[in-house]
Amino acid sequence: MDDDFILRLQLVRTDLGVPFSPVRGGGYRCALYLRETNNEYSAHGEGKAIDPDLDRRHYHAFMRLCLRYGFTGFGMKQKSGQFQIHVDTAQEIPGKRPRPWAWTY
């Protein structure tokens, strides 16, 4: 994982005051996985993203803190009764990955 990302994430965790796993929801993803899923521009592969295992009641406060600490990517999933959020500190790749950015999936 990227050192700057971990530092920012820890600041968010401390300020939020709610324990959550940065690994169980989804953290680093290897190059093989990214090739197999055709997702070569994923911030997960750069070690700059998580899909935290966090109770939905805390999503708003979590994302507000992520904005404060310079996170640049925000994704929200709400599909078939499943809810998940994604945050990252990835940089823009012109024509491939805009930043800052928010999306649903």
PDB file as gemmi writes it, atoms N, CA and C in Angstrom:
CRYST1    1.000    1.000    1.000  90.00  90.00  90.00 P 1                      
ATOM      1  N   MET A   1       0.848  -1.189   0.000  1.00  0.00           N  
ATOM      2  CA  MET A   1       0.000   0.000   0.000  1.00  0.00           C  
ATOM      3  C   MET A   1       0.888   1.245   0.000  1.00  0.00           C  
ATOM      4  N   ASP A   2       0.384   2.285  -0.586  1.00  0.00           N  
ATOM      5  CA  ASP A   2       1.084   3.555  -0.690  1.00  0.00           C  
ATOM      6  C   ASP A   2       1.173   4.228   0.687  1.00  0.00           C  
ATOM      7  N   ASP A   3       2.378   4.681   1.066  1.00  0.00           N  
ATOM      8  CA  ASP A   3       2.585   5.274   2.395  1.00  0.00           C  
ATOM      9  C   ASP A   3       1.702   6.499   2.639  1.00  0.00           C  
ATOM     10  N   ASP A   4       1.608   7.391   1.659  1.00  0.00           N  
ATOM     11  CA  ASP A   4       0.777   8.587   1.815  1.00  0.00           C  
ATOM     12  C   ASP A   4      -0.695   8.214   1.982  1.00  0.00           C  
ATOM     13  N   PHE A   5      -1.140   7.219   1.230  1.00  0.00           N  
ATOM     14  CA  PHE A   5      -2.524   6.757   1.350  1.00  0.00           C  
ATOM     15  C   PHE A   5      -2.795   6.244   2.764  1.00  0.00           C  
ATOM     16  N   ILE A   6      -1.883   5.416   3.279  1.00  0.00           N  
ATOM     17  CA  ILE A   6      -2.061   4.847   4.628  1.00  0.00           C  
ATOM     18  C   ILE A   6      -2.100   5.961   5.675  1.00  0.00           C  
ATOM     19  N   LEU A   7      -1.233   6.955   5.535  1.00  0.00           N  
ATOM     20  CA  LEU A   7      -1.227   8.076   6.478  1.00  0.00           C  
ATOM     21  C   LEU A   7      -2.571   8.802   6.468  1.00  0.00           C  
ATOM     22  N   ARG A   8      -3.078   9.111   5.276  1.00  0.00           N  
ATOM     23  CA  ARG A   8      -4.370   9.802   5.170  1.00  0.00           C  
ATOM     24  C   ARG A   8      -5.510   8.939   5.726  1.00  0.00           C  
ATOM     25  N   LEU A   9      -5.476   7.652   5.406  1.00  0.00           N  
ATOM     26  CA  LEU A   9      -6.517   6.744   5.894  1.00  0.00           C  
ATOM     27  C   LEU A   9      -6.505   6.679   7.418  1.00  0.00           C  
ATOM     28  N   GLN A  10      -5.321   6.640   8.018  1.00  0.00           N  
ATOM     29  CA  GLN A  10      -5.252   6.586   9.475  1.00  0.00           C  
ATOM     30  C   GLN A  10      -5.792   7.865  10.105  1.00  0.00           C  
ATOM     31  N   LEU A  11      -5.551   9.008   9.479  1.00  0.00           N  
ATOM     32  CA  LEU A  11      -6.127  10.261   9.979  1.00  0.00           C  
ATOM     33  C   LEU A  11      -7.654  10.192   9.962  1.00  0.00           C  
ATOM     34  N   VAL A  12      -8.206   9.647   8.880  1.00  0.00           N  
ATOM     35  CA  VAL A  12      -9.665   9.484   8.782  1.00  0.00           C  
ATOM     36  C   VAL A  12     -10.158   8.543   9.875  1.00  0.00           C  
ATOM     37  N   ARG A  13      -9.492   7.402  10.039  1.00  0.00           N  
ATOM     38  CA  ARG A  13      -9.917   6.419  11.050  1.00  0.00           C  
ATOM     39  C   ARG A  13      -9.885   7.023  12.448  1.00  0.00           C  
ATOM     40  N   THR A  14      -8.834   7.767  12.751  1.00  0.00           N  
ATOM     41  CA  THR A  14      -8.711   8.383  14.075  1.00  0.00           C  
ATOM     42  C   THR A  14      -9.830   9.391  14.311  1.00  0.00           C  
ATOM     43  N   ASP A  15     -10.050  10.277  13.344  1.00  0.00           N  
ATOM     44  CA  ASP A  15     -11.088  11.299  13.501  1.00  0.00           C  
ATOM     45  C   ASP A  15     -12.490  10.705  13.519  1.00  0.00           C  
ATOM     46  N   LEU A  16     -12.716   9.664  12.748  1.00  0.00           N  
ATOM     47  CA  LEU A  16     -14.035   9.033  12.706  1.00  0.00           C  
ATOM     48  C   LEU A  16     -14.353   8.363  14.037  1.00  0.00           C  
ATOM     49  N   GLY A  17     -13.348   7.745  14.643  1.00  0.00           N  
ATOM     50  CA  GLY A  17     -13.542   7.101  15.941  1.00  0.00           C  
ATOM     51  C   GLY A  17     -14.377   5.842  15.894  1.00  0.00           C  
ATOM     52  N   VAL A  18     -14.487   5.238  14.718  1.00  0.00           N  
ATOM     53  CA  VAL A  18     -15.270   4.016  14.540  1.00  0.00           C  
ATOM     54  C   VAL A  18     -14.357   2.966  13.913  1.00  0.00           C  
ATOM     55  N   PRO A  19     -14.207   1.806  14.547  1.00  0.00           N  
ATOM     56  CA  PRO A  19     -13.335   0.793  13.954  1.00  0.00           C  
ATOM     57  C   PRO A  19     -13.924   0.219  12.667  1.00  0.00           C  
ATOM     58  N   PHE A  20     -13.058  -0.022  11.701  1.00  0.00           N  
ATOM     59  CA  PHE A  20     -13.457  -0.704  10.470  1.00  0.00           C  
ATOM     60  C   PHE A  20     -12.228  -1.357   9.870  1.00  0.00           C  
ATOM     61  N   SER A  21     -12.467  -2.367   9.064  1.00  0.00           N  
ATOM     62  CA  SER A  21     -11.376  -3.067   8.397  1.00  0.00           C  
ATOM     63  C   SER A  21     -11.144  -2.461   7.021  1.00  0.00           C  
ATOM     64  N   PRO A  22      -9.913  -1.999   6.739  1.00  0.00           N  
ATOM     65  CA  PRO A  22      -9.615  -1.525   5.397  1.00  0.00           C  
ATOM     66  C   PRO A  22      -9.322  -2.675   4.443  1.00  0.00           C  
ATOM     67  N   VAL A  23      -9.229  -3.887   4.961  1.00  0.00           N  
ATOM     68  CA  VAL A  23      -8.862  -5.045   4.141  1.00  0.00           C  
ATOM     69  C   VAL A  23     -10.078  -5.876   3.756  1.00  0.00           C  
ATOM     70  N   ARG A  24     -10.969  -6.127   4.704  1.00  0.00           N  
ATOM     71  CA  ARG A  24     -12.110  -7.014   4.444  1.00  0.00           C  
ATOM     72  C   ARG A  24     -12.991  -6.535   3.304  1.00  0.00           C  
ATOM     73  N   GLY A  25     -13.211  -5.244   3.190  1.00  0.00           N  
ATOM     74  CA  GLY A  25     -14.036  -4.716   2.101  1.00  0.00           C  
ATOM     75  C   GLY A  25     -13.320  -4.741   0.770  1.00  0.00           C  
ATOM     76  N   GLY A  26     -12.046  -4.480   0.762  1.00  0.00           N  
ATOM     77  CA  GLY A  26     -11.243  -4.487  -0.458  1.00  0.00           C  
ATOM     78  C   GLY A  26     -10.131  -3.461  -0.378  1.00  0.00           C  
ATOM     79  N   GLY A  27      -8.910  -3.923  -0.517  1.00  0.00           N  
ATOM     80  CA  GLY A  27      -7.744  -3.040  -0.480  1.00  0.00           C  
ATOM     81  C   GLY A  27      -6.921  -3.214  -1.735  1.00  0.00           C  
ATOM     82  N   TYR A  28      -5.669  -3.603  -1.555  1.00  0.00           N  
ATOM     83  CA  TYR A  28      -4.754  -3.767  -2.685  1.00  0.00           C  
ATOM     84  C   TYR A  28      -5.203  -4.914  -3.589  1.00  0.00           C  
ATOM     85  N   ARG A  29      -5.045  -4.707  -4.890  1.00  0.00           N  
ATOM     86  CA  ARG A  29      -5.358  -5.761  -5.864  1.00  0.00           C  
ATOM     87  C   ARG A  29      -4.162  -5.941  -6.781  1.00  0.00           C  
ATOM     88  N   CYS A  30      -3.752  -7.178  -6.981  1.00  0.00           N  
ATOM     89  CA  CYS A  30      -2.550  -7.468  -7.763  1.00  0.00           C  
ATOM     90  C   CYS A  30      -2.773  -7.253  -9.259  1.00  0.00           C  
ATOM     91  N   ALA A  31      -1.659  -7.172 -10.000  1.00  0.00           N  
ATOM     92  CA  ALA A  31      -1.701  -6.922 -11.445  1.00  0.00           C  
ATOM     93  C   ALA A  31      -2.467  -8.010 -12.185  1.00  0.00           C  
ATOM     94  N   LEU A  32      -2.319  -9.267 -11.774  1.00  0.00           N  
ATOM     95  CA  LEU A  32      -3.029 -10.366 -12.433  1.00  0.00           C  
ATOM     96  C   LEU A  32      -4.540 -10.172 -12.307  1.00  0.00           C  
ATOM     97  N   TYR A  33      -5.008  -9.857 -11.113  1.00  0.00           N  
ATOM     98  CA  TYR A  33      -6.438  -9.622 -10.910  1.00  0.00           C  
ATOM     99  C   TYR A  33      -6.921  -8.464 -11.782  1.00  0.00           C  
ATOM    100  N   LEU A  34      -6.153  -7.397 -11.831  1.00  0.00           N  
ATOM    101  CA  LEU A  34      -6.558  -6.226 -12.609  1.00  0.00           C  
ATOM    102  C   LEU A  34      -6.606  -6.538 -14.101  1.00  0.00           C  
ATOM    103  N   ARG A  35      -5.662  -7.343 -14.601  1.00  0.00           N  
ATOM    104  CA  ARG A  35      -5.701  -7.752 -16.012  1.00  0.00           C  
ATOM    105  C   ARG A  35      -6.924  -8.609 -16.289  1.00  0.00           C  
ATOM    106  N   GLU A  36      -7.193  -9.567 -15.387  1.00  0.00           N  
ATOM    107  CA  GLU A  36      -8.330 -10.479 -15.576  1.00  0.00           C  
ATOM    108  C   GLU A  36      -9.665  -9.740 -15.547  1.00  0.00           C  
ATOM    109  N   THR A  37      -9.735  -8.644 -14.821  1.00  0.00           N  
ATOM    110  CA  THR A  37     -10.977  -7.877 -14.724  1.00  0.00           C  
ATOM    111  C   THR A  37     -10.969  -6.656 -15.649  1.00  0.00           C  
ATOM    112  N   ASN A  38      -9.932  -6.557 -16.481  1.00  0.00           N  
ATOM    113  CA  ASN A  38      -9.809  -5.457 -17.447  1.00  0.00           C  
ATOM    114  C   ASN A  38      -9.926  -4.100 -16.755  1.00  0.00           C  
ATOM    115  N   ASN A  39      -9.168  -3.939 -15.682  1.00  0.00           N  
ATOM    116  CA  ASN A  39      -9.249  -2.731 -14.864  1.00  0.00           C  
ATOM    117  C   ASN A  39      -7.848  -2.173 -14.610  1.00  0.00           C  
ATOM    118  N   GLU A  40      -7.090  -1.947 -15.678  1.00  0.00           N  
ATOM    119  CA  GLU A  40      -5.686  -1.571 -15.551  1.00  0.00           C  
ATOM    120  C   GLU A  40      -5.448  -0.211 -14.893  1.00  0.00           C  
ATOM    121  N   TYR A  41      -6.443   0.649 -14.836  1.00  0.00           N  
ATOM    122  CA  TYR A  41      -6.253   1.978 -14.245  1.00  0.00           C  
ATOM    123  C   TYR A  41      -6.801   2.066 -12.821  1.00  0.00           C  
ATOM    124  N   SER A  42      -6.975   0.945 -12.173  1.00  0.00           N  
ATOM    125  CA  SER A  42      -7.534   0.906 -10.824  1.00  0.00           C  
ATOM    126  C   SER A  42      -6.567   1.479  -9.793  1.00  0.00           C  
ATOM    127  N   ALA A  43      -7.080   2.333  -8.930  1.00  0.00           N  
ATOM    128  CA  ALA A  43      -6.281   2.857  -7.825  1.00  0.00           C  
ATOM    129  C   ALA A  43      -5.943   1.758  -6.828  1.00  0.00           C  
ATOM    130  N   HIS A  44      -6.723   0.673  -6.814  1.00  0.00           N  
ATOM    131  CA  HIS A  44      -6.417  -0.458  -5.934  1.00  0.00           C  
ATOM    132  C   HIS A  44      -5.056  -1.050  -6.288  1.00  0.00           C  
ATOM    133  N   GLY A  45      -4.724  -1.108  -7.567  1.00  0.00           N  
ATOM    134  CA  GLY A  45      -3.445  -1.660  -8.003  1.00  0.00           C  
ATOM    135  C   GLY A  45      -2.258  -0.781  -7.660  1.00  0.00           C  
ATOM    136  N   GLU A  46      -2.511   0.480  -7.390  1.00  0.00           N  
ATOM    137  CA  GLU A  46      -1.463   1.415  -6.977  1.00  0.00           C  
ATOM    138  C   GLU A  46      -1.333   1.461  -5.457  1.00  0.00           C  
ATOM    139  N   GLY A  47      -2.184   0.717  -4.758  1.00  0.00           N  
ATOM    140  CA  GLY A  47      -2.165   0.758  -3.301  1.00  0.00           C  
ATOM    141  C   GLY A  47      -2.711   2.056  -2.743  1.00  0.00           C  
ATOM    142  N   LYS A  48      -3.631   2.690  -3.493  1.00  0.00           N  
ATOM    143  CA  LYS A  48      -4.169   3.992  -3.099  1.00  0.00           C  
ATOM    144  C   LYS A  48      -5.684   3.973  -2.963  1.00  0.00           C  
ATOM    145  N   ALA A  49      -6.264   2.806  -2.652  1.00  0.00           N  
ATOM    146  CA  ALA A  49      -7.729   2.726  -2.584  1.00  0.00           C  
ATOM    147  C   ALA A  49      -8.177   1.653  -1.603  1.00  0.00           C  
ATOM    148  N   ILE A  50      -9.350   1.876  -1.035  1.00  0.00           N  
ATOM    149  CA  ILE A  50     -10.023   0.840  -0.247  1.00  0.00           C  
ATOM    150  C   ILE A  50     -11.524   0.929  -0.483  1.00  0.00           C  
ATOM    151  N   ASP A  51     -12.165  -0.192  -0.228  1.00  0.00           N  
ATOM    152  CA  ASP A  51     -13.616  -0.283  -0.120  1.00  0.00           C  
ATOM    153  C   ASP A  51     -13.846  -0.715   1.326  1.00  0.00           C  
ATOM    154  N   PRO A  52     -13.940   0.229   2.256  1.00  0.00           N  
ATOM    155  CA  PRO A  52     -13.914  -0.120   3.674  1.00  0.00           C  
ATOM    156  C   PRO A  52     -15.114  -0.943   4.119  1.00  0.00           C  
ATOM    157  N   ASP A  53     -14.852  -1.829   5.046  1.00  0.00           N  
ATOM    158  CA  ASP A  53     -15.901  -2.604   5.699  1.00  0.00           C  
ATOM    159  C   ASP A  53     -16.428  -1.736   6.842  1.00  0.00           C  
ATOM    160  N   LEU A  54     -17.380  -0.877   6.504  1.00  0.00           N  
ATOM    161  CA  LEU A  54     -17.859   0.142   7.431  1.00  0.00           C  
ATOM    162  C   LEU A  54     -19.376   0.149   7.429  1.00  0.00           C  
ATOM    163  N   ASP A  55     -19.974   0.252   8.597  1.00  0.00           N  
ATOM    164  CA  ASP A  55     -21.423   0.326   8.705  1.00  0.00           C  
ATOM    165  C   ASP A  55     -21.935   1.559   7.960  1.00  0.00           C  
ATOM    166  N   ARG A  56     -23.031   1.393   7.222  1.00  0.00           N  
ATOM    167  CA  ARG A  56     -23.595   2.478   6.405  1.00  0.00           C  
ATOM    168  C   ARG A  56     -23.921   3.733   7.201  1.00  0.00           C  
ATOM    169  N   ARG A  57     -24.209   3.579   8.479  1.00  0.00           N  
ATOM    170  CA  ARG A  57     -24.536   4.748   9.306  1.00  0.00           C  
ATOM    171  C   ARG A  57     -23.396   5.763   9.340  1.00  0.00           C  
ATOM    172  N   HIS A  58     -22.170   5.304   9.033  1.00  0.00           N  
ATOM    173  CA  HIS A  58     -20.991   6.164   9.133  1.00  0.00           C  
ATOM    174  C   HIS A  58     -20.477   6.648   7.777  1.00  0.00           C  
ATOM    175  N   TYR A  59     -21.144   6.281   6.687  1.00  0.00           N  
ATOM    176  CA  TYR A  59     -20.660   6.640   5.345  1.00  0.00           C  
ATOM    177  C   TYR A  59     -20.482   8.150   5.174  1.00  0.00           C  
ATOM    178  N   HIS A  60     -21.476   8.931   5.566  1.00  0.00           N  
ATOM    179  CA  HIS A  60     -21.411  10.381   5.346  1.00  0.00           C  
ATOM    180  C   HIS A  60     -20.224  10.991   6.084  1.00  0.00           C  
ATOM    181  N   ALA A  61     -20.081  10.688   7.358  1.00  0.00           N  
ATOM    182  CA  ALA A  61     -18.965  11.233   8.143  1.00  0.00           C  
ATOM    183  C   ALA A  61     -17.627  10.751   7.586  1.00  0.00           C  
ATOM    184  N   PHE A  62     -17.568   9.486   7.183  1.00  0.00           N  
ATOM    185  CA  PHE A  62     -16.341   8.926   6.613  1.00  0.00           C  
ATOM    186  C   PHE A  62     -15.940   9.678   5.340  1.00  0.00           C  
ATOM    187  N   MET A  63     -16.889   9.864   4.443  1.00  0.00           N  
ATOM    188  CA  MET A  63     -16.579  10.532   3.178  1.00  0.00           C  
ATOM    189  C   MET A  63     -16.252  12.014   3.388  1.00  0.00           C  
ATOM    190  N   ARG A  64     -16.908  12.647   4.331  1.00  0.00           N  
ATOM    191  CA  ARG A  64     -16.592  14.046   4.649  1.00  0.00           C  
ATOM    192  C   ARG A  64     -15.139  14.159   5.134  1.00  0.00           C  
ATOM    193  N   LEU A  65     -14.709  13.225   5.980  1.00  0.00           N  
ATOM    194  CA  LEU A  65     -13.325  13.225   6.459  1.00  0.00           C  
ATOM    195  C   LEU A  65     -12.349  12.926   5.322  1.00  0.00           C  
ATOM    196  N   CYS A  66     -12.734  12.028   4.436  1.00  0.00           N  
ATOM    197  CA  CYS A  66     -11.868  11.727   3.289  1.00  0.00           C  
ATOM    198  C   CYS A  66     -11.662  12.970   2.428  1.00  0.00           C  
ATOM    199  N   LEU A  67     -12.705  13.753   2.229  1.00  0.00           N  
ATOM    200  CA  LEU A  67     -12.562  15.019   1.496  1.00  0.00           C  
ATOM    201  C   LEU A  67     -11.588  15.948   2.218  1.00  0.00           C  
ATOM    202  N   ARG A  68     -11.711  16.041   3.525  1.00  0.00           N  
ATOM    203  CA  ARG A  68     -10.834  16.904   4.320  1.00  0.00           C  
ATOM    204  C   ARG A  68      -9.367  16.516   4.141  1.00  0.00           C  
ATOM    205  N   TYR A  69      -9.100  15.211   4.059  1.00  0.00           N  
ATOM    206  CA  TYR A  69      -7.722  14.740   3.989  1.00  0.00           C  
ATOM    207  C   TYR A  69      -7.232  14.472   2.567  1.00  0.00           C  
ATOM    208  N   GLY A  70      -7.927  15.001   1.576  1.00  0.00           N  
ATOM    209  CA  GLY A  70      -7.403  15.006   0.223  1.00  0.00           C  
ATOM    210  C   GLY A  70      -7.644  13.781  -0.625  1.00  0.00           C  
ATOM    211  N   PHE A  71      -8.600  12.950  -0.262  1.00  0.00           N  
ATOM    212  CA  PHE A  71      -8.954  11.828  -1.135  1.00  0.00           C  
ATOM    213  C   PHE A  71      -9.572  12.395  -2.410  1.00  0.00           C  
ATOM    214  N   THR A  72      -9.361  11.717  -3.535  1.00  0.00           N  
ATOM    215  CA  THR A  72      -9.756  12.267  -4.834  1.00  0.00           C  
ATOM    216  C   THR A  72     -10.808  11.451  -5.573  1.00  0.00           C  
ATOM    217  N   GLY A  73     -11.035  10.214  -5.170  1.00  0.00           N  
ATOM    218  CA  GLY A  73     -12.012   9.359  -5.837  1.00  0.00           C  
ATOM    219  C   GLY A  73     -13.023   8.816  -4.845  1.00  0.00           C  
ATOM    220  N   PHE A  74     -14.315   8.891  -5.227  1.00  0.00           N  
ATOM    221  CA  PHE A  74     -15.397   8.459  -4.351  1.00  0.00           C  
ATOM    222  C   PHE A  74     -16.415   7.671  -5.160  1.00  0.00           C  
ATOM    223  N   GLY A  75     -16.569   6.396  -4.850  1.00  0.00           N  
ATOM    224  CA  GLY A  75     -17.551   5.565  -5.530  1.00  0.00           C  
ATOM    225  C   GLY A  75     -18.569   5.028  -4.545  1.00  0.00           C  
ATOM    226  N   MET A  76     -19.804   4.883  -4.999  1.00  0.00           N  
ATOM    227  CA  MET A  76     -20.866   4.323  -4.161  1.00  0.00           C  
ATOM    228  C   MET A  76     -21.600   3.242  -4.931  1.00  0.00           C  
ATOM    229  N   LYS A  77     -21.744   2.091  -4.271  1.00  0.00           N  
ATOM    230  CA  LYS A  77     -22.463   0.963  -4.863  1.00  0.00           C  
ATOM    231  C   LYS A  77     -23.737   0.731  -4.065  1.00  0.00           C  
ATOM    232  N   GLN A  78     -24.838   0.631  -4.774  1.00  0.00           N  
ATOM    233  CA  GLN A  78     -26.118   0.279  -4.171  1.00  0.00           C  
ATOM    234  C   GLN A  78     -26.829  -0.594  -5.192  1.00  0.00           C  
ATOM    235  N   LYS A  79     -26.642  -1.895  -5.048  1.00  0.00           N  
ATOM    236  CA  LYS A  79     -27.173  -2.821  -6.038  1.00  0.00           C  
ATOM    237  C   LYS A  79     -27.637  -4.099  -5.342  1.00  0.00           C  
ATOM    238  N   SER A  80     -28.840  -4.521  -5.641  1.00  0.00           N  
ATOM    239  CA  SER A  80     -29.378  -5.783  -5.110  1.00  0.00           C  
ATOM    240  C   SER A  80     -29.244  -5.881  -3.599  1.00  0.00           C  
ATOM    241  N   GLY A  81     -29.510  -4.784  -2.908  1.00  0.00           N  
ATOM    242  CA  GLY A  81     -29.437  -4.795  -1.453  1.00  0.00           C  
ATOM    243  C   GLY A  81     -28.028  -4.714  -0.906  1.00  0.00           C  
ATOM    244  N   GLN A  82     -27.031  -4.580  -1.773  1.00  0.00           N  
ATOM    245  CA  GLN A  82     -25.641  -4.452  -1.338  1.00  0.00           C  
ATOM    246  C   GLN A  82     -25.244  -2.982  -1.361  1.00  0.00           C  
ATOM    247  N   PHE A  83     -24.553  -2.565  -0.331  1.00  0.00           N  
ATOM    248  CA  PHE A  83     -24.075  -1.194  -0.240  1.00  0.00           C  
ATOM    249  C   PHE A  83     -22.575  -1.235   0.003  1.00  0.00           C  
ATOM    250  N   GLN A  84     -21.846  -0.411  -0.705  1.00  0.00           N  
ATOM    251  CA  GLN A  84     -20.393  -0.355  -0.549  1.00  0.00           C  
ATOM    252  C   GLN A  84     -19.920   1.022  -0.977  1.00  0.00           C  
ATOM    253  N   ILE A  85     -18.855   1.493  -0.362  1.00  0.00           N  
ATOM    254  CA  ILE A  85     -18.233   2.727  -0.817  1.00  0.00           C  
ATOM    255  C   ILE A  85     -16.779   2.447  -1.160  1.00  0.00           C  
ATOM    256  N   HIS A  86     -16.234   3.293  -2.006  1.00  0.00           N  
ATOM    257  CA  HIS A  86     -14.842   3.228  -2.437  1.00  0.00           C  
ATOM    258  C   HIS A  86     -14.267   4.618  -2.254  1.00  0.00           C  
ATOM    259  N   VAL A  87     -13.044   4.697  -1.743  1.00  0.00           N  
ATOM    260  CA  VAL A  87     -12.328   5.967  -1.695  1.00  0.00           C  
ATOM    261  C   VAL A  87     -10.897   5.729  -2.142  1.00  0.00           C  
ATOM    262  N   ASP A  88     -10.309   6.752  -2.766  1.00  0.00           N  
ATOM    263  CA  ASP A  88      -8.913   6.622  -3.188  1.00  0.00           C  
ATOM    264  C   ASP A  88      -8.226   7.976  -3.212  1.00  0.00           C  
ATOM    265  N   THR A  89      -6.911   7.923  -3.359  1.00  0.00           N  
ATOM    266  CA  THR A  89      -6.084   9.129  -3.474  1.00  0.00           C  
ATOM    267  C   THR A  89      -5.356   9.145  -4.813  1.00  0.00           C  
ATOM    268  N   ALA A  90      -5.904   8.487  -5.805  1.00  0.00           N  
ATOM    269  CA  ALA A  90      -5.258   8.386  -7.114  1.00  0.00           C  
ATOM    270  C   ALA A  90      -5.179   9.739  -7.808  1.00  0.00           C  
ATOM    271  N   GLN A  91      -4.183   9.855  -8.658  1.00  0.00           N  
ATOM    272  CA  GLN A  91      -4.014  11.050  -9.482  1.00  0.00           C  
ATOM    273  C   GLN A  91      -4.724  10.855 -10.813  1.00  0.00           C  
ATOM    274  N   GLU A  92      -5.016  11.955 -11.471  1.00  0.00           N  
ATOM    275  CA  GLU A  92      -5.671  11.901 -12.773  1.00  0.00           C  
ATOM    276  C   GLU A  92      -4.749  11.282 -13.820  1.00  0.00           C  
ATOM    277  N   ILE A  93      -5.329  10.483 -14.700  1.00  0.00           N  
ATOM    278  CA  ILE A  93      -4.673  10.015 -15.912  1.00  0.00           C  
ATOM    279  C   ILE A  93      -5.524  10.575 -17.045  1.00  0.00           C  
ATOM    280  N   PRO A  94      -5.038  11.615 -17.755  1.00  0.00           N  
ATOM    281  CA  PRO A  94      -5.859  12.272 -18.777  1.00  0.00           C  
ATOM    282  C   PRO A  94      -6.467  11.277 -19.768  1.00  0.00           C  
ATOM    283  N   GLY A  95      -7.774  11.412 -19.941  1.00  0.00           N  
ATOM    284  CA  GLY A  95      -8.494  10.551 -20.866  1.00  0.00           C  
ATOM    285  C   GLY A  95      -8.814   9.168 -20.336  1.00  0.00           C  
ATOM    286  N   LYS A  96      -8.291   8.828 -19.170  1.00  0.00           N  
ATOM    287  CA  LYS A  96      -8.499   7.486 -18.609  1.00  0.00           C  
ATOM    288  C   LYS A  96      -9.135   7.509 -17.226  1.00  0.00           C  
ATOM    289  N   ARG A  97      -8.662   8.421 -16.365  1.00  0.00           N  
ATOM    290  CA  ARG A  97      -9.130   8.449 -14.982  1.00  0.00           C  
ATOM    291  C   ARG A  97      -9.152   9.897 -14.493  1.00  0.00           C  
ATOM    292  N   PRO A  98     -10.316  10.562 -14.572  1.00  0.00           N  
ATOM    293  CA  PRO A  98     -10.401  11.946 -14.099  1.00  0.00           C  
ATOM    294  C   PRO A  98     -10.327  12.011 -12.569  1.00  0.00           C  
ATOM    295  N   ARG A  99      -9.798  13.108 -12.044  1.00  0.00           N  
ATOM    296  CA  ARG A  99      -9.758  13.358 -10.612  1.00  0.00           C  
ATOM    297  C   ARG A  99      -9.809  14.854 -10.386  1.00  0.00           C  
ATOM    298  N   PRO A 100     -10.505  15.343  -9.349  1.00  0.00           N  
ATOM    299  CA  PRO A 100     -11.363  14.560  -8.449  1.00  0.00           C  
ATOM    300  C   PRO A 100     -12.585  14.046  -9.196  1.00  0.00           C  
ATOM    301  N   TRP A 101     -13.180  12.966  -8.638  1.00  0.00           N  
ATOM    302  CA  TRP A 101     -14.274  12.309  -9.337  1.00  0.00           C  
ATOM    303  C   TRP A 101     -15.137  11.543  -8.349  1.00  0.00           C  
ATOM    304  N   ALA A 102     -16.428  11.460  -8.662  1.00  0.00           N  
ATOM    305  CA  ALA A 102     -17.365  10.642  -7.887  1.00  0.00           C  
ATOM    306  C   ALA A 102     -18.209   9.856  -8.872  1.00  0.00           C  
ATOM    307  N   TRP A 103     -18.569   8.626  -8.515  1.00  0.00           N  
ATOM    308  CA  TRP A 103     -19.322   7.759  -9.420  1.00  0.00           C  
ATOM    309  C   TRP A 103     -20.128   6.736  -8.629  1.00  0.00           C  
ATOM    310  N   THR A 104     -21.018   6.078  -9.328  1.00  0.00           N  
ATOM    311  CA  THR A 104     -21.755   4.945  -8.760  1.00  0.00           C  
ATOM    312  C   THR A 104     -21.367   3.704  -9.540  1.00  0.00           C  
ATOM    313  N   TYR A 105     -21.511   2.565  -8.893  1.00  0.00           N  
ATOM    314  CA  TYR A 105     -21.198   1.307  -9.573  1.00  0.00           C  
ATOM    315  C   TYR A 105     -22.064   0.191  -9.053  1.00  0.00           C  
TER     316      TYR A 105                                                      
END                                                                             
